[in-house]
Amino acid sequence: MARSVQIHGTGQLLTLSRRLRTAGGPRLQQNMARRIRRAAEPLHRDLRSTIARLPLRSTGRGAGKRGGPSPTQRPFRATLAGAVRISVRSGSAPGARVFIDGALLPPDISAGVLYQLDAGRLRHPVFGNRRRWANQTTAPGWWGRTVNRHTPRMRAEVARVLDDVRRQLE
């Protein structure tokens, strides 16, 4: 699973970023950053909704097994979806990045959970009890499929933004 989606570092973006600093000023830089962010927002929304709707199946409890209510009232998938962020940079490495911000996850959920979910299998302790483990499954590769659906549109939009800014600089 790709940790984040990034469109940056191309020669065009670097050259344009340098020219923006010298010729365009902060207003043109802010305009470019805002348009690049807008190009990444549909992917951001789609990743959040995909995570929130991700079906997690469990083998369930066997006969005679104990159960009970969750010790937290926090919805798991909504918490993961809330950690998806966009970052736009216009400095030395310009571009947009859609990523999972591990700092926004609670301490009992690591960023590695997303790698497991993308692989199709989540193994976790039952309510934090490290002696009892549960397995849950989902469709593997959901992150990559979502990103691949949006990549051509994002590349075309970023190319259009670069052309517009280049025309303004000339």
Disulfide bonds with the S-S distance in Angstrom:
none
